[in-house]
Amino acid sequence: MAKTSDKPVAGIEHGSTFRDKLYTSRTLILPDSGRPLAVFKAQVSVPATDTEALEYLKAHEEFELLQE
């Protein structure tokens, strides 16, 4: 059985990770573009260049920006 890792993958750009205060797993749909964001283990990560997702997550109280 394959084991998953919580370590970041080399080559992935840095971004922000938010904690979902309400759910451990869900799919968020961004209102402007309709793109999905996956919450996994009560966290959702987005690249620093994804302004739409960052603005959405910062605007909702159920998401808390984690210190990295």
Rosetta constraint file for C-alpha pairs under 8 A:
AtomPair CA 8 CA 12 HARMONIC 7.44 0.50
AtomPair CA 13 CA 47 HARMONIC 6.40 0.50
AtomPair CA 13 CA 48 HARMONIC 7.74 0.50
AtomPair CA 14 CA 47 HARMONIC 5.93 0.50
AtomPair CA 14 CA 48 HARMONIC 6.30 0.50
AtomPair CA 15 CA 45 HARMONIC 6.91 0.50
AtomPair CA 15 CA 46 HARMONIC 5.51 0.50
AtomPair CA 15 CA 47 HARMONIC 3.96 0.50
AtomPair CA 15 CA 48 HARMONIC 4.16 0.50
AtomPair CA 15 CA 49 HARMONIC 7.65 0.50
AtomPair CA 16 CA 45 HARMONIC 5.64 0.50
AtomPair CA 16 CA 46 HARMONIC 5.56 0.50
AtomPair CA 16 CA 47 HARMONIC 6.38 0.50
AtomPair CA 16 CA 48 HARMONIC 6.40 0.50
AtomPair CA 16 CA 54 HARMONIC 7.97 0.50
AtomPair CA 16 CA 65 HARMONIC 7.24 0.50
AtomPair CA 16 CA 66 HARMONIC 7.58 0.50
AtomPair CA 17 CA 43 HARMONIC 6.65 0.50
AtomPair CA 17 CA 44 HARMONIC 5.68 0.50
AtomPair CA 17 CA 45 HARMONIC 4.23 0.50
AtomPair CA 17 CA 46 HARMONIC 6.52 0.50
AtomPair CA 17 CA 65 HARMONIC 6.15 0.50
AtomPair CA 17 CA 66 HARMONIC 5.78 0.50
AtomPair CA 18 CA 43 HARMONIC 5.57 0.50
AtomPair CA 18 CA 44 HARMONIC 5.38 0.50
AtomPair CA 18 CA 45 HARMONIC 6.32 0.50
AtomPair CA 18 CA 57 HARMONIC 7.58 0.50
AtomPair CA 18 CA 63 HARMONIC 5.87 0.50
AtomPair CA 18 CA 64 HARMONIC 5.21 0.50
AtomPair CA 18 CA 65 HARMONIC 4.38 0.50
AtomPair CA 18 CA 66 HARMONIC 5.44 0.50
AtomPair CA 19 CA 42 HARMONIC 5.65 0.50
AtomPair CA 19 CA 43 HARMONIC 4.57 0.50
AtomPair CA 19 CA 44 HARMONIC 6.63 0.50
AtomPair CA 19 CA 63 HARMONIC 5.48 0.50
AtomPair CA 19 CA 64 HARMONIC 5.05 0.50
AtomPair CA 19 CA 65 HARMONIC 6.40 0.50
AtomPair CA 19 CA 66 HARMONIC 6.55 0.50
AtomPair CA 20 CA 24 HARMONIC 6.88 0.50
AtomPair CA 20 CA 39 HARMONIC 7.36 0.50
AtomPair CA 20 CA 42 HARMONIC 4.95 0.50
AtomPair CA 20 CA 43 HARMONIC 5.68 0.50
AtomPair CA 20 CA 44 HARMONIC 7.36 0.50
AtomPair CA 20 CA 62 HARMONIC 5.90 0.50
AtomPair CA 20 CA 63 HARMONIC 4.81 0.50
AtomPair CA 20 CA 64 HARMONIC 6.68 0.50
AtomPair CA 21 CA 42 HARMONIC 7.21 0.50
AtomPair CA 21 CA 62 HARMONIC 5.11 0.50
AtomPair CA 21 CA 63 HARMONIC 6.01 0.50
AtomPair CA 21 CA 64 HARMONIC 7.28 0.50
AtomPair CA 22 CA 62 HARMONIC 6.31 0.50
AtomPair CA 23 CA 39 HARMONIC 7.92 0.50
AtomPair CA 23 CA 42 HARMONIC 5.96 0.50
AtomPair CA 24 CA 39 HARMONIC 6.77 0.50
AtomPair CA 24 CA 40 HARMONIC 6.07 0.50
AtomPair CA 24 CA 41 HARMONIC 4.97 0.50
AtomPair CA 24 CA 42 HARMONIC 3.80 0.50
AtomPair CA 24 CA 43 HARMONIC 7.30 0.50
AtomPair CA 25 CA 38 HARMONIC 7.50 0.50
AtomPair CA 25 CA 39 HARMONIC 4.99 0.50
AtomPair CA 25 CA 40 HARMONIC 4.92 0.50
AtomPair CA 25 CA 41 HARMONIC 6.23 0.50
AtomPair CA 25 CA 42 HARMONIC 6.06 0.50
AtomPair CA 26 CA 38 HARMONIC 6.18 0.50
AtomPair CA 26 CA 39 HARMONIC 5.16 0.50
AtomPair CA 26 CA 40 HARMONIC 7.20 0.50
AtomPair CA 27 CA 36 HARMONIC 6.23 0.50
AtomPair CA 27 CA 37 HARMONIC 5.63 0.50
AtomPair CA 27 CA 38 HARMONIC 4.65 0.50
AtomPair CA 27 CA 39 HARMONIC 6.00 0.50
AtomPair CA 28 CA 36 HARMONIC 5.42 0.50
AtomPair CA 28 CA 37 HARMONIC 4.92 0.50
AtomPair CA 28 CA 38 HARMONIC 6.29 0.50
AtomPair CA 28 CA 39 HARMONIC 7.50 0.50
AtomPair CA 29 CA 34 HARMONIC 5.49 0.50
AtomPair CA 29 CA 35 HARMONIC 5.55 0.50
AtomPair CA 29 CA 36 HARMONIC 4.47 0.50
AtomPair CA 29 CA 37 HARMONIC 6.29 0.50
AtomPair CA 30 CA 34 HARMONIC 4.96 0.50
AtomPair CA 30 CA 35 HARMONIC 5.35 0.50
AtomPair CA 30 CA 36 HARMONIC 6.28 0.50
AtomPair CA 30 CA 37 HARMONIC 7.47 0.50
AtomPair CA 30 CA 52 HARMONIC 7.73 0.50
AtomPair CA 30 CA 53 HARMONIC 6.97 0.50
AtomPair CA 30 CA 56 HARMONIC 7.34 0.50
AtomPair CA 31 CA 35 HARMONIC 7.91 0.50
AtomPair CA 32 CA 52 HARMONIC 7.95 0.50
AtomPair CA 37 CA 44 HARMONIC 7.20 0.50
AtomPair CA 38 CA 44 HARMONIC 6.24 0.50
AtomPair CA 39 CA 43 HARMONIC 5.28 0.50
AtomPair CA 39 CA 44 HARMONIC 4.75 0.50
AtomPair CA 40 CA 44 HARMONIC 6.48 0.50
AtomPair CA 46 CA 50 HARMONIC 6.56 0.50
AtomPair CA 46 CA 53 HARMONIC 6.91 0.50
AtomPair CA 46 CA 54 HARMONIC 7.16 0.50
AtomPair CA 48 CA 54 HARMONIC 7.84 0.50
AtomPair CA 50 CA 54 HARMONIC 6.28 0.50
AtomPair CA 51 CA 55 HARMONIC 5.96 0.50
AtomPair CA 52 CA 56 HARMONIC 6.21 0.50
AtomPair CA 53 CA 57 HARMONIC 6.14 0.50
AtomPair CA 54 CA 58 HARMONIC 6.04 0.50
AtomPair CA 55 CA 59 HARMONIC 6.05 0.50
AtomPair CA 56 CA 60 HARMONIC 6.71 0.50
AtomPair CA 57 CA 63 HARMONIC 5.99 0.50
AtomPair CA 58 CA 63 HARMONIC 6.94 0.50
AtomPair CA 58 CA 64 HARMONIC 7.66 0.50
AtomPair CA 58 CA 65 HARMONIC 7.65 0.50
